[in-house]
Amino acid sequence: MMKKSTKLANKSAQSAEPASAHREVPASNRAARAQERRAAIVDAAMEEFIARGFAATRLDDIAKRAGVAKGTIYLHFKDKESMFEELVRVVIVPVVARLTALPPPTGSVRDLVEAFAGNFLKEVIGTRRGDLVRLIVAEGPRFPSVADFYYREVVSRGIAAMRTLIELGIARGEIRDKDLARYPQILVAPAMIAVIWQSLFARHAPLDAQDMLRVHLDLIFGERRTT
């Protein structure tokens, strides 16, 4: 009889233990879920920013699209600006890092520039990245902190890479006008024109961005010689 009572007591004690003792989620799982929520918020923010513009986007709309409570957003981001910065880091910065990781200059400088600009067109034109670039162009003047961040993380890196290529081209005699090194923006101007043209005028006058780039580089490097 005593043994039976002891067993019942033990069973009662086990059932009285807090549920958290059995259901506690491992820290690694909690971190993974938090990361998933953060990624969902960033994805939702991109869609809202592109659809509504930076100024008109509300955190309530982002939370609704992401399927989280508005308070959850504040666990990851302090405001819209920090959310947009994260979006740029996730969506655009990795592309810029790949493009500016220039290979050893074994080929011609023109070949390197064509590879850079061609990959930029492929990675940006007609993609959500292009939509983000256009958003920054349109609303950057109203939000200087956002424009400043984009310049530091994206534009300055691209300009530095282009200046390096231009200086190499001048040293090799491939580029005759040494003043081009002062304005590396000129080298990739067709790519930026193509990004803006795509959303504004493509339905009226489709633009062959690759061919425009070829003509542009002919002006800088001279026409390619055919064999």
Phi and psi in degrees as a GROMACS rama.xvg file:
@    title "Ramachandran Plot"
@    xaxis  label "Phi"
@    yaxis  label "Psi"
@TYPE xy
-63.1703  -41.0075  MET-2
-62.5433  -41.7847  LYS-3
-64.4649  -39.4505  LYS-4
-65.205  -39.4303  SER-5
-63.4633  -41.8005  THR-6
-63.1404  -42.5332  LYS-7
-64.0978  -39.1081  LEU-8
-64.5005  -43.0357  ALA-9
-62.7569  -40.9692  ASN-10
-64.2564  -40.8921  LYS-11
-65.1316  -39.8628  SER-12
-64.0891  -39.6666  ALA-13
-65.7803  -40.0632  GLN-14
-71.4149  -20.4675  SER-15
-83.1651  -9.56227  ALA-16
-64.2091  144.963  GLU-17
-58.4673  144.95  PRO-18
-61.9477  -29.2137  ALA-19
-63.0356  -24.1522  SER-20
-66.0059  -27.0677  ALA-21
-101.978  -23.395  HIS-22
-110.148  9.61406  ARG-23
-61.2807  127.531  GLU-24
-82.7675  129.341  VAL-25
-55.9998  148.725  PRO-26
-57.9703  -36.4816  ALA-27
-64.3685  -37.7879  SER-28
-68.58  -39.9554  ASN-29
-62.5115  -41.4973  ARG-30
-64.7689  -39.3273  ALA-31
-65.5107  -41.6879  ALA-32
-66.2093  -39.8804  ARG-33
-62.6875  -39.2468  ALA-34
-66.6136  -37.6771  GLN-35
-64.8802  -41.9422  GLU-36
-64.0851  -40.5353  ARG-37
-62.3763  -44.1588  ARG-38
-63.3672  -39.4064  ALA-39
-64.4264  -38.275  ALA-40
-65.5993  -43.3789  ILE-41
-63.963  -42.9396  VAL-42
-61.4401  -43.9346  ASP-43
-65.2933  -39.3158  ALA-44
-61.9091  -41.5138  ALA-45
-60.5244  -45.7966  MET-46
-63.5659  -41.2444  GLU-47
-69.548  -43.7204  GLU-48
-60.1017  -44.1262  PHE-49
-68.8371  -38.7076  ILE-50
-74.37  -38.8524  ALA-51
-110.651  -18.6959  ARG-52
91.8845  158.813  GLY-53
-64.9572  -45.9341  PHE-54
-64.7474  -40.7551  ALA-55
-82.9623  -14.4029  ALA-56
-70.6461  133.603  THR-57
-111.152  148.563  ARG-58
-61.8036  -32.1354  LEU-59
-60.443  -40.5906  ASP-60
-67.9176  -38.9831  ASP-61
-65.327  -43.8344  ILE-62
-61.7116  -42.929  ALA-63
-62.7783  -44.7584  LYS-64
-66.1363  -35.8865  ARG-65
-79.062  -13.698  ALA-66
75.2054  32.7527  GLY-67
-130.088  164.961  VAL-68
-73.4486  151.294  ALA-69
-58.2069  -36.855  LYS-70
-62.0144  -27.9882  GLY-71
-63.8054  -34.1185  THR-72
-59.0972  -40.7568  ILE-73
-71.2959  -12.3095  TYR-74
-74.4601  -18.7197  LEU-75
-115.845  -32.1979  HIS-76
-137.652  144.028  PHE-77
-85.5155  -24.2157  LYS-78
-166.318  -177.322  ASP-79
-64.8002  -36.8425  LYS-80
-61.3143  -46.2149  GLU-81
-66.7341  -32.9357  SER-82
-67.0786  -41.7212  MET-83
-66.1021  -39.0374  PHE-84
-60.5075  -42.0269  GLU-85
-63.816  -38.2099  GLU-86
-60.8192  -44.1562  LEU-87
-63.3569  -41.9448  VAL-88
-61.5615  -39.1954  ARG-89
-80.6975  -40.5868  VAL-90
-94.5001  -38.611  VAL-91
-107.759  -43.3175  ILE-92
-56.6097  -43.6305  VAL-93
-59.5198  -35.6038  PRO-94
-65.8015  -45.2415  VAL-95
-62.0896  -40.2809  VAL-96
-61.598  -40.8697  ALA-97
-67.2081  -42.3415  ARG-98
-69.113  -34.7466  LEU-99
-88.4119  -3.90783  THR-100
-81.1199  75.1258  ALA-101
-66.5375  138.538  LEU-102
-72.8335  167.101  PRO-103
-55.5629  135.385  PRO-104
-75.3107  66.8149  PRO-105
-84.1343  -31.4347  THR-106
-90.4569  -166.733  GLY-107
-76.1162  158.365  SER-108
-65.3034  -36.8347  VAL-109
-59.6682  -41.7646  ARG-110
-59.4331  -41.4467  ASP-111
-66.1407  -41.46  LEU-112
-65.6518  -42.0798  VAL-113
-62.9524  -38.8403  GLU-114
-65.0884  -44.4779  ALA-115
-60.8013  -53.7218  PHE-116
-67.4893  -37.6685  ALA-117
-63.2547  -42.9605  GLY-118
-66.9855  -36.5968  ASN-119
-60.733  -46.4846  PHE-120
-60.6548  -41.8788  LEU-121
-68.048  -38.8461  LYS-122
-81.2799  -19.8747  GLU-123
-116.882  -50.3113  VAL-124
-59.5744  130.427  ILE-125
73.6504  11.5138  GLY-126
-118.793  173.592  THR-127
-65.4135  -25.8263  ARG-128
-62.5792  -40.963  ARG-129
-61.9565  -38.0753  GLY-130
-62.2659  -39.5766  ASP-131
-66.8175  -41.4933  LEU-132
-60.8393  -44.4557  VAL-133
-64.1325  -36.1664  ARG-134
-62.4123  -41.8648  LEU-135
-66.6638  -41.3215  ILE-136
-61.0292  -41.0266  VAL-137
-74.7557  -40.5405  ALA-138
-112.3  -5.44199  GLU-139
-54.5286  -41.7547  GLY-140
-60.4014  -27.9542  PRO-141
-83.7071  -17.7829  ARG-142
-131.133  78.5497  PHE-143
-57.1151  -34.5168  PRO-144
-65.5451  -36.6732  SER-145
-67.6594  -44.4603  VAL-146
-64.0501  -40.1137  ALA-147
-62.5726  -43.2145  ASP-148
-62.1716  -45.2046  PHE-149
-62.9949  -38.2103  TYR-150
-62.8739  -46.4156  TYR-151
-63.5249  -45.6837  ARG-152
-83.9986  -26.7581  GLU-153
-121.557  -61.6678  VAL-154
-62.1521  -47.5313  VAL-155
-61.3939  -34.879  SER-156
-68.6269  -42.4605  ARG-157
-64.6821  -41.3788  GLY-158
-63.8134  -42.3762  ILE-159
-61.0787  -42.152  ALA-160
-65.5439  -41.2913  ALA-161
-66.4327  -39.9444  MET-162
-63.1331  -39.4545  ARG-163
-60.1087  -44.0679  THR-164
-66.6737  -40.5126  LEU-165
-63.0911  -46.4401  ILE-166
-61.8211  -36.8565  GLU-167
-66.4832  -41.0679  LEU-168
-64.1469  -38.244  GLY-169
-65.8385  -44.3201  ILE-170
-62.3058  -34.2924  ALA-171
-85.7965  -7.96846  ARG-172
83.0457  9.52493  GLY-173
-77.8845  -28.6366  GLU-174
-115.474  123.641  ILE-175
-85.2841  -36.1214  ARG-176
-85.8883  104.588  ASP-177
-68.3366  -21.1284  LYS-178
-66.7457  -16.5758  ASP-179
-60.2834  -29.5392  LEU-180
-62.4349  -23.4904  ALA-181
-78.2377  -19.748  ARG-182
-132.34  66.5239  TYR-183
-62.5558  -17.5242  PRO-184
-59.146  -29.5205  GLN-185
-61.639  -34.6383  ILE-186
-62.5621  -37.1848  LEU-187
-110.1  15.5796  VAL-188
-55.6238  -40.5045  ALA-189
-59.1699  -34.6137  PRO-190
-64.4751  -43.1912  ALA-191
-68.7084  -38.8825  MET-192
-59.6228  -42.0924  ILE-193
-63.4918  -38.9353  ALA-194
-60.99  -46.3289  VAL-195
-71.8814  -43.0918  ILE-196
-60.5602  -37.881  TRP-197
-54.7884  -41.8546  GLN-198
-86.9675  -26.5349  SER-199
-94.8189  -44.7245  LEU-200
-125.996  -0.734245  PHE-201
-59.7815  -34.0285  ALA-202
-69.6365  -21.8227  ARG-203
-92.3843  -39.6934  HIS-204
-147.364  88.991  ALA-205
-55.0088  140.104  PRO-206
-112.088  128.916  LEU-207
-87.3504  92.2982  ASP-208
-64.5484  -36.8602  ALA-209
-65.9797  -41.6884  GLN-210
-70.3725  -37.2589  ASP-211
-61.2721  -39.8042  MET-212
-62.11  -41.1122  LEU-213
-60.6095  -45.9153  ARG-214
-62.157  -42.537  VAL-215
-60.6197  -45.407  HIS-216
-70.9806  -28.1475  LEU-217
-61.9054  -37.1546  ASP-218
-67.0166  -31.9068  LEU-219
-87.326  -45.0671  ILE-220
-101.062  -12.0792  PHE-221
92.0855  156.032  GLY-222
-66.2846  144.355  GLU-223
-66.9892  142.874  ARG-224
-88.3869  131.322  ARG-225
-93.3896  141.801  THR-226
